[in-house]
């Protein structure tokens, strides 16, 4: 797995946690759902909220099943982003624009994410678009941030249309430029 991506992702987690600790004197929190538990959860739920922090996955996982089903080789940065940790999504700003970096909360979430990956790749193939994998949502629901599968570049993409712009030459560069924010609960 790509060490530079893992280091930048860990640094982002640390910046996010430091923001929460400075602002609220606590770990990040999210809504508690008794049927959507995660290894990230810390302590007991209180007033419908639970504290959490990212944790490394203990078991090695990959997307070889997706690659086999779609007959494609995924860019290694996609696996590095989604297969190393459990975490809640991270609210951030990229050059002043609000985004939410997609992360994997638990094993059920990982399975759902893989189903969405397959659907996304199949739609792109049908639309004759270059293969990419979504990694973040934007305030405009029709836009996403994705990794171009062929090059590993991070792009802004409007769903169903052509690429808008290259945001970063690599996921490492993109992650280093994210500023965590606290999303309104």
GROMACS elastic network, one bead per residue, 0.5 to 0.9 nm:
[ bonds ]
;  ai    aj funct       b0    kb
    1     5     6  0.83972   500
    1     6     6  0.78963   500
    1    76     6  0.74248   500
    1    77     6  0.82041   500
    1    79     6  0.75084   500
    1    80     6  0.55842   500
    1    83     6  0.88486   500
    1    84     6  0.82077   500
    2     5     6  0.55056   500
    2     6     6  0.63509   500
    2     7     6  0.87835   500
    2    76     6  0.73519   500
    2    77     6  0.69464   500
    2    79     6  0.87548   500
    2    80     6  0.58939   500
    2    81     6  0.89894   500
    3     7     6  0.60624   500
    3     8     6  0.86299   500
    3    80     6  0.83500   500
    4     7     6  0.50508   500
    4     8     6  0.62123   500
    4     9     6  0.85072   500
    4   172     6  0.63982   500
    5     8     6  0.51216   500
    5     9     6  0.59682   500
    5    10     6  0.84390   500
    5    77     6  0.72679   500
    5    80     6  0.65527   500
    5    81     6  0.71408   500
    5   171     6  0.68308   500
    5   172     6  0.50414   500
    5   173     6  0.87740   500
    5   175     6  0.78793   500
    6     9     6  0.50724   500
    6    10     6  0.60361   500
    6    11     6  0.85101   500
    6    80     6  0.67710   500
    6    81     6  0.74599   500
    6    84     6  0.76289   500
    6   172     6  0.85459   500
    7    10     6  0.51074   500
    7    11     6  0.61088   500
    7    12     6  0.86230   500
    7   172     6  0.85807   500
    8    12     6  0.61315   500
    8    13     6  0.86097   500
    8   171     6  0.89386   500
    8   172     6  0.61868   500
    8   173     6  0.84111   500
    8   175     6  0.59858   500
    8   176     6  0.59785   500
    9    12     6  0.50453   500
    9    13     6  0.62579   500
    9    14     6  0.86556   500
    9    81     6  0.75921   500
    9   172     6  0.81850   500
    9   175     6  0.65665   500
    9   176     6  0.81812   500
   10    13     6  0.50242   500
   10    14     6  0.61971   500
   10    15     6  0.86813   500
   10    54     6  0.86446   500
   11    15     6  0.61986   500
   11    16     6  0.85698   500
   11   175     6  0.87910   500
   11   176     6  0.80582   500
   12    15     6  0.50645   500
   12    16     6  0.60997   500
   12    17     6  0.85693   500
   12    90     6  0.87622   500
   12   175     6  0.70441   500
   12   176     6  0.73770   500
   12   178     6  0.73970   500
   12   179     6  0.78848   500
   12   180     6  0.73736   500
   13    16     6  0.50454   500
   13    17     6  0.60975   500
   13    18     6  0.85073   500
   13    53     6  0.81563   500
   13    54     6  0.70292   500
   13    87     6  0.88252   500
   13    90     6  0.81174   500
   13   180     6  0.85720   500
   14    17     6  0.51228   500
   14    18     6  0.59990   500
   14    19     6  0.85317   500
   15    18     6  0.51024   500
   15    19     6  0.61809   500
   15    20     6  0.88065   500
   15   179     6  0.78397   500
   15   180     6  0.66520   500
   16    19     6  0.51961   500
   16    20     6  0.65398   500
   16    21     6  0.87803   500
   16    28     6  0.78698   500
   16    90     6  0.75791   500
   16    91     6  0.85307   500
   16    92     6  0.86439   500
   16   179     6  0.81047   500
   16   180     6  0.52051   500
   16   181     6  0.72555   500
   16   182     6  0.83651   500
   17    20     6  0.51704   500
   17    21     6  0.61428   500
   17    22     6  0.85623   500
   17    26     6  0.83941   500
   17    27     6  0.60985   500
   17    28     6  0.61762   500
   17    53     6  0.75766   500
   17   180     6  0.88859   500
   18    22     6  0.59442   500
   18    23     6  0.83709   500
   18    27     6  0.82762   500
   19    22     6  0.51896   500
   19    23     6  0.59689   500
   19    24     6  0.82699   500
   19    28     6  0.86400   500
   19   180     6  0.74216   500
   19   181     6  0.74904   500
   19   182     6  0.78338   500
   20    23     6  0.50950   500
   20    24     6  0.55268   500
   20    25     6  0.65628   500
   20    26     6  0.60703   500
   20    27     6  0.59438   500
   20    28     6  0.55812   500
   20    29     6  0.86311   500
   20   181     6  0.88445   500
   20   182     6  0.74845   500
   21    24     6  0.54478   500
   21    27     6  0.59618   500
   21    28     6  0.77509   500
   22    25     6  0.56228   500
   22    26     6  0.80022   500
   23    26     6  0.80899   500
   24    27     6  0.80648   500
   24    28     6  0.86889   500
   26    29     6  0.81809   500
   26    51     6  0.78296   500
   27    42     6  0.85346   500
   27    51     6  0.56932   500
   27    52     6  0.63122   500
   27    53     6  0.68530   500
   28    50     6  0.83869   500
   28    51     6  0.55499   500
   28    52     6  0.57373   500
   28    53     6  0.67912   500
   28   182     6  0.88462   500
   29    32     6  0.87813   500
   29    41     6  0.88600   500
   29    49     6  0.63137   500
   29    50     6  0.53039   500
   29    52     6  0.58080   500
   29    53     6  0.85591   500
   30    48     6  0.85657   500
   30    49     6  0.54750   500
   30    50     6  0.55322   500
   30    51     6  0.64895   500
   30    52     6  0.74182   500
   30    88     6  0.80707   500
   30   185     6  0.80496   500
   31    45     6  0.86821   500
   31    48     6  0.58833   500
   31    50     6  0.61486   500
   31    51     6  0.88249   500
   31   185     6  0.85091   500
   32    35     6  0.88728   500
   32    36     6  0.78641   500
   32    37     6  0.80656   500
   32    45     6  0.63761   500
   32    46     6  0.84369   500
   32    47     6  0.88003   500
   32    48     6  0.53645   500
   32    50     6  0.53485   500
   32    51     6  0.87983   500
   33    36     6  0.51762   500
   33    37     6  0.67297   500
   33    48     6  0.79925   500
   33    49     6  0.85653   500
   33    50     6  0.88704   500
   34    37     6  0.61627   500
   36   105     6  0.84917   500
   36   106     6  0.78178   500
   36   108     6  0.83769   500
   36   109     6  0.88599   500
   37    40     6  0.83822   500
   37    41     6  0.74086   500
   37   105     6  0.80961   500
   37   106     6  0.70650   500
   38    41     6  0.56813   500
   38    52     6  0.87273   500
   38    86     6  0.77004   500
   38    87     6  0.84109   500
   38   105     6  0.58443   500
   38   106     6  0.51064   500
   38   107     6  0.83045   500
   39    42     6  0.82538   500
   39    52     6  0.86174   500
   39    53     6  0.88774   500
   39    54     6  0.84274   500
   39    55     6  0.70950   500
   39    57     6  0.88778   500
   39    86     6  0.70135   500
   39    87     6  0.85938   500
   39   105     6  0.78694   500
   39   106     6  0.69831   500
   40    51     6  0.83278   500
   40    52     6  0.50718   500
   40    53     6  0.52106   500
   40    54     6  0.55239   500
   40    55     6  0.58796   500
   40    86     6  0.63393   500
   40    87     6  0.62062   500
   40    88     6  0.78641   500
   40   105     6  0.73386   500
   40   106     6  0.83650   500
   41    44     6  0.82433   500
   41    45     6  0.89496   500
   41    50     6  0.66248   500
   41    51     6  0.59054   500
   41    53     6  0.67009   500
   41    54     6  0.86574   500
   42    45     6  0.86400   500
   42    50     6  0.70574   500
   42    51     6  0.52874   500
   42    52     6  0.50517   500
   42    53     6  0.71250   500
   43    50     6  0.73146   500
   43    51     6  0.67805   500
   43    52     6  0.82598   500
   44    49     6  0.87369   500
   44    50     6  0.65065   500
   44    51     6  0.78999   500
   45    48     6  0.61227   500
   45    49     6  0.53894   500
   45    51     6  0.74944   500
   46    49     6  0.53379   500
   46    50     6  0.63995   500
   46    51     6  0.89467   500
   47    50     6  0.84524   500
   52    87     6  0.80243   500
   52    88     6  0.79115   500
   53    86     6  0.85931   500
   53    87     6  0.67113   500
   53    88     6  0.80200   500
   54    85     6  0.64754   500
   54    86     6  0.56019   500
   54    88     6  0.73879   500
   54   105     6  0.89434   500
   55    58     6  0.88154   500
   55    84     6  0.86532   500
   55    85     6  0.54962   500
   55    86     6  0.54125   500
   55    87     6  0.67833   500
   56    84     6  0.58184   500
   56    86     6  0.62557   500
   56    87     6  0.88078   500
   57    60     6  0.70549   500
   57    61     6  0.84639   500
   57    83     6  0.74914   500
   57    84     6  0.55773   500
   57    86     6  0.62869   500
   58    84     6  0.86070   500
   58    85     6  0.86783   500
   60    83     6  0.75580   500
   60    84     6  0.77960   500
   61    64     6  0.87898   500
   61    79     6  0.86996   500
   61    83     6  0.59111   500
   61    84     6  0.79893   500
   62    65     6  0.79097   500
   62    66     6  0.88666   500
   62    79     6  0.62784   500
   62    80     6  0.89237   500
   62    82     6  0.86597   500
   62    83     6  0.61961   500
   63    66     6  0.52101   500
   63    67     6  0.62956   500
   63    68     6  0.86543   500
   63    74     6  0.79045   500
   63    78     6  0.89582   500
   63    79     6  0.67992   500
   63    83     6  0.83949   500
   63   114     6  0.79174   500
   64    68     6  0.60169   500
   64    69     6  0.84891   500
   64    73     6  0.84333   500
   64    74     6  0.86968   500
   65    68     6  0.51429   500
   65    69     6  0.60897   500
   65    70     6  0.85524   500
   66    69     6  0.50888   500
   66    70     6  0.59739   500
   66    71     6  0.79895   500
   66    72     6  0.79693   500
   66    73     6  0.88528   500
   66    74     6  0.85620   500
   66   114     6  0.71909   500
   66   115     6  0.88129   500
   66   117     6  0.79486   500
   66   118     6  0.68368   500
   67    70     6  0.53163   500
   67    71     6  0.54056   500
   67    73     6  0.55255   500
   67    74     6  0.65799   500
   68    71     6  0.50063   500
   68    72     6  0.68767   500
   68    73     6  0.83339   500
   69    72     6  0.80417   500
   69   118     6  0.83053   500
   70    73     6  0.86089   500
   70   118     6  0.73629   500
   70   121     6  0.79937   500
   70   122     6  0.80592   500
   73    76     6  0.86376   500
   73   149     6  0.82978   500
   73   150     6  0.89749   500
   74    77     6  0.82801   500
   74    78     6  0.69017   500
   74    79     6  0.77724   500
   74   133     6  0.89348   500
   74   149     6  0.60677   500
   74   150     6  0.80990   500
   75    78     6  0.57943   500
   75    79     6  0.74927   500
   75   147     6  0.82437   500
   75   148     6  0.79794   500
   75   149     6  0.50995   500
   75   150     6  0.66694   500
   75   151     6  0.75038   500
   75   152     6  0.61445   500
   76    79     6  0.54254   500
   76    80     6  0.63081   500
   76    81     6  0.88183   500
   76   149     6  0.87855   500
   76   152     6  0.80453   500
   77    81     6  0.61105   500
   77    82     6  0.87094   500
   77   147     6  0.81283   500
   77   149     6  0.89226   500
   77   152     6  0.67368   500
   77   170     6  0.83285   500
   77   171     6  0.66239   500
   77   172     6  0.85382   500
   78    81     6  0.53334   500
   78    82     6  0.64253   500
   78    83     6  0.83247   500
   78   133     6  0.73607   500
   78   135     6  0.83381   500
   78   147     6  0.73340   500
   78   149     6  0.82526   500
   78   152     6  0.83363   500
   78   171     6  0.86688   500
   79    82     6  0.53596   500
   79    83     6  0.54099   500
   79    84     6  0.79125   500
   80    83     6  0.57983   500
   80    84     6  0.62573   500
   81    84     6  0.67954   500
   81    85     6  0.81610   500
   81   103     6  0.79236   500
   81   135     6  0.84395   500
   81   171     6  0.84664   500
   82    85     6  0.69391   500
   82    86     6  0.83324   500
   82   102     6  0.84413   500
   82   103     6  0.64043   500
   82   104     6  0.65314   500
   82   110     6  0.83914   500
   82   135     6  0.89706   500
   83    86     6  0.81936   500
   83   104     6  0.81560   500
   83   110     6  0.86815   500
   85   103     6  0.81619   500
   85   104     6  0.73110   500
   85   105     6  0.86422   500
   86   103     6  0.70776   500
   86   104     6  0.52707   500
   86   105     6  0.51849   500
   86   106     6  0.63717   500
   86   107     6  0.88244   500
   87    90     6  0.81548   500
   87   102     6  0.89165   500
   87   103     6  0.56315   500
   87   104     6  0.56228   500
   87   105     6  0.51103   500
   87   106     6  0.81331   500
   88   102     6  0.77884   500
   88   103     6  0.57631   500
   88   104     6  0.65499   500
   88   105     6  0.53955   500
   89   100     6  0.63045   500
   89   101     6  0.55251   500
   89   104     6  0.75132   500
   89   105     6  0.79737   500
   89   136     6  0.88786   500
   90    99     6  0.84277   500
   90   100     6  0.55018   500
   90   101     6  0.50685   500
   90   102     6  0.69062   500
   90   103     6  0.74343   500
   90   180     6  0.70156   500
   90   181     6  0.81616   500
   90   182     6  0.87809   500
   90   183     6  0.89100   500
   91    98     6  0.74056   500
   91    99     6  0.61037   500
   91   101     6  0.64102   500
   91   179     6  0.85300   500
   91   180     6  0.58584   500
   91   181     6  0.55553   500
   91   182     6  0.64360   500
   91   183     6  0.60516   500
   92    97     6  0.81785   500
   92    98     6  0.58829   500
   92    99     6  0.53993   500
   92   100     6  0.58597   500
   92   101     6  0.71867   500
   92   178     6  0.60238   500
   92   179     6  0.52148   500
   92   181     6  0.50245   500
   92   182     6  0.78648   500
   92   183     6  0.84190   500
   93    96     6  0.53285   500
   93    97     6  0.50571   500
   93    99     6  0.57356   500
   93   100     6  0.81259   500
   93   177     6  0.86463   500
   93   178     6  0.58107   500
   93   179     6  0.51555   500
   93   180     6  0.63503   500
   93   181     6  0.68152   500
   94    97     6  0.51357   500
   94    98     6  0.65095   500
   94    99     6  0.69134   500
   94   174     6  0.83778   500
   94   177     6  0.65793   500
   94   178     6  0.51921   500
   94   179     6  0.66187   500
   95    98     6  0.85668   500
   95   177     6  0.76602   500
   95   178     6  0.77359   500
   95   179     6  0.84130   500
   96   179     6  0.87115   500
   97   138     6  0.79605   500
   97   139     6  0.79882   500
   98   137     6  0.87892   500
   98   138     6  0.63631   500
   98   139     6  0.61720   500
   98   181     6  0.85361   500
   99   136     6  0.63382   500
   99   137     6  0.55512   500
   99   139     6  0.64169   500
   99   144     6  0.87353   500
   99   145     6  0.85160   500
  100   135     6  0.85554   500
  100   136     6  0.52532   500
  100   137     6  0.52570   500
  100   138     6  0.66378   500
  100   139     6  0.86290   500
  101   135     6  0.60920   500
  101   137     6  0.67704   500
  101   145     6  0.88151   500
  102   134     6  0.83367   500
  102   135     6  0.54813   500
  102   136     6  0.52122   500
  102   137     6  0.74112   500
  103   109     6  0.89985   500
  103   135     6  0.81701   500
  103   136     6  0.88531   500
  104   107     6  0.78224   500
  104   108     6  0.89521   500
  104   109     6  0.59020   500
  104   110     6  0.58361   500
  104   113     6  0.78628   500
  105   108     6  0.81474   500
  105   109     6  0.59102   500
  105   110     6  0.75191   500
  106   109     6  0.51816   500
  106   110     6  0.63205   500
  106   111     6  0.89078   500
  107   111     6  0.63598   500
  107   112     6  0.87124   500
  108   111     6  0.51475   500
  108   112     6  0.63033   500
  108   113     6  0.85415   500
  109   112     6  0.50544   500
  109   113     6  0.59553   500
  109   114     6  0.85913   500
  110   113     6  0.50199   500
  110   114     6  0.62763   500
  110   115     6  0.87938   500
  111   114     6  0.51803   500
  111   115     6  0.64455   500
  111   116     6  0.87966   500
  112   115     6  0.51033   500
  112   116     6  0.63021   500
  112   117     6  0.86466   500
  113   116     6  0.50384   500
  113   117     6  0.61392   500
  113   118     6  0.87613   500
  114   118     6  0.63271   500
  114   119     6  0.87066   500
  115   118     6  0.52769   500
  115   119     6  0.63759   500
  115   120     6  0.86507   500
  116   119     6  0.50778   500
  116   120     6  0.59844   500
  116   121     6  0.85621   500
  117   120     6  0.50839   500
  117   121     6  0.61265   500
  117   122     6  0.85055   500
  117   133     6  0.69499   500
  117   134     6  0.81042   500
  118   121     6  0.52604   500
  118   122     6  0.60873   500
  118   123     6  0.85657   500
  119   122     6  0.51498   500
  119   123     6  0.61060   500
  119   124     6  0.86373   500
  120   123     6  0.51896   500
  120   124     6  0.62584   500
  120   125     6  0.86843   500
  120   131     6  0.88184   500
  120   132     6  0.83029   500
  120   133     6  0.74156   500
  120   134     6  0.82300   500
  121   124     6  0.51267   500
  121   125     6  0.62021   500
  121   126     6  0.86733   500
  121   131     6  0.62605   500
  121   132     6  0.71362   500
  121   133     6  0.74428   500
  122   125     6  0.50872   500
  122   126     6  0.62203   500
  122   127     6  0.86589   500
  122   131     6  0.89926   500
  123   126     6  0.50599   500
  123   127     6  0.61816   500
  123   128     6  0.85048   500
  123   129     6  0.86037   500
  123   160     6  0.87475   500
  124   127     6  0.50270   500
  124   128     6  0.59652   500
  124   129     6  0.50385   500
  124   130     6  0.68488   500
  124   131     6  0.62150   500
  124   132     6  0.79141   500
  124   160     6  0.81685   500
  125   129     6  0.60483   500
  125   130     6  0.75250   500
  125   131     6  0.71370   500
  126   129     6  0.77502   500
  127   160     6  0.74941   500
  127   161     6  0.87879   500
  128   131     6  0.87432   500
  129   132     6  0.85091   500
  129   160     6  0.88098   500
  129   161     6  0.84521   500
  129   162     6  0.74108   500
  129   163     6  0.89003   500
  130   148     6  0.72598   500
  130   149     6  0.77471   500
  130   150     6  0.79922   500
  131   147     6  0.86211   500
  131   148     6  0.62175   500
  131   149     6  0.54823   500
  131   150     6  0.72570   500
  132   146     6  0.59407   500
  132   147     6  0.52542   500
  132   150     6  0.79744   500
  132   152     6  0.87877   500
  132   155     6  0.88833   500
  133   145     6  0.83722   500
  133   146     6  0.50729   500
  133   147     6  0.52252   500
  133   148     6  0.67069   500
  133   149     6  0.68806   500
  134   137     6  0.78936   500
  134   144     6  0.63736   500
  134   145     6  0.57094   500
  134   147     6  0.64729   500
  134   157     6  0.88844   500
  135   144     6  0.75482   500
  135   145     6  0.57513   500
  135   146     6  0.51513   500
  135   147     6  0.70206   500
  135   154     6  0.89431   500
  136   144     6  0.59046   500
  136   145     6  0.50118   500
  136   146     6  0.68613   500
  137   140     6  0.81362   500
  137   141     6  0.72769   500
  137   142     6  0.89492   500
  137   143     6  0.69606   500
  137   145     6  0.63111   500
  138   141     6  0.62065   500
  138   142     6  0.80094   500
  138   143     6  0.58559   500
  138   144     6  0.56433   500
  138   145     6  0.72953   500
  139   142     6  0.86359   500
  139   143     6  0.78383   500
  139   144     6  0.89833   500
  140   143     6  0.55598   500
  140   144     6  0.81770   500
  141   144     6  0.75406   500
  141   158     6  0.89447   500
  141   159     6  0.88493   500
  142   157     6  0.84216   500
  142   158     6  0.56211   500
  142   159     6  0.54956   500
  142   160     6  0.86150   500
  143   156     6  0.69348   500
  143   157     6  0.55351   500
  143   159     6  0.59202   500
  144   155     6  0.83765   500
  144   156     6  0.60035   500
  144   157     6  0.53658   500
  144   158     6  0.64256   500
  144   159     6  0.72269   500
  145   154     6  0.69025   500
  145   155     6  0.56286   500
  145   157     6  0.59947   500
  145   158     6  0.87435   500
  145   167     6  0.86608   500
  146   149     6  0.89027   500
  146   153     6  0.83231   500
  146   154     6  0.56417   500
  146   155     6  0.54007   500
  146   156     6  0.65157   500
  146   157     6  0.69202   500
  147   150     6  0.87194   500
  147   151     6  0.81123   500
  147   152     6  0.55656   500
  147   153     6  0.56146   500
  147   155     6  0.62206   500
  147   156     6  0.89635   500
  147   170     6  0.83655   500
  147   171     6  0.75692   500
  148   151     6  0.57045   500
  148   152     6  0.51530   500
  148   153     6  0.54075   500
  148   154     6  0.63104   500
  148   155     6  0.70055   500
  149   152     6  0.56388   500
  149   153     6  0.79315   500
  150   153     6  0.82976   500
  151   154     6  0.88593   500
  151   169     6  0.84227   500
  151   170     6  0.84167   500
  152   169     6  0.71902   500
  152   170     6  0.57207   500
  152   171     6  0.69868   500
  153   166     6  0.68495   500
  153   167     6  0.77018   500
  153   168     6  0.59528   500
  153   171     6  0.68567   500
  153   174     6  0.89980   500
  154   165     6  0.87628   500
  154   166     6  0.59594   500
  154   167     6  0.55459   500
  154   168     6  0.51264   500
  154   169     6  0.63018   500
  154   170     6  0.61050   500
  154   171     6  0.62551   500
  154   174     6  0.70236   500
  155   163     6  0.70100   500
  155   164     6  0.72426   500
  155   165     6  0.56241   500
  155   167     6  0.51453   500
  155   168     6  0.70294   500
  155   169     6  0.87921   500
  156   163     6  0.63741   500
  156   164     6  0.53625   500
  156   165     6  0.53293   500
  156   166     6  0.63918   500
  156   167     6  0.66132   500
  157   160     6  0.86082   500
  157   161     6  0.74318   500
  157   162     6  0.67570   500
  157   164     6  0.53050   500
  157   165     6  0.73084   500
  158   161     6  0.54377   500
  158   162     6  0.66561   500
  158   163     6  0.66061   500
  158   164     6  0.66944   500
  159   162     6  0.79565   500
  159   163     6  0.88826   500
  161   164     6  0.84965   500
  163   166     6  0.79744   500
  166   169     6  0.73141   500
  167   170     6  0.88492   500
  167   174     6  0.72936   500
  168   171     6  0.70573   500
  168   172     6  0.86131   500
  168   173     6  0.60919   500
  168   174     6  0.53952   500
  169   172     6  0.85059   500
  169   173     6  0.68055   500
  169   174     6  0.77302   500
  170   173     6  0.52989   500
  170   174     6  0.63124   500
  170   175     6  0.87474   500
  171   175     6  0.60210   500
  171   176     6  0.84880   500
  172   175     6  0.53446   500
  172   176     6  0.62752   500
  172   177     6  0.88959   500
  173   176     6  0.52336   500
  173   177     6  0.65619   500
  174   177     6  0.53575   500
  174   178     6  0.67763   500
  175   178     6  0.54133   500
  175   179     6  0.88397   500
  176   179     6  0.84015   500
  182   185     6  0.85409   500
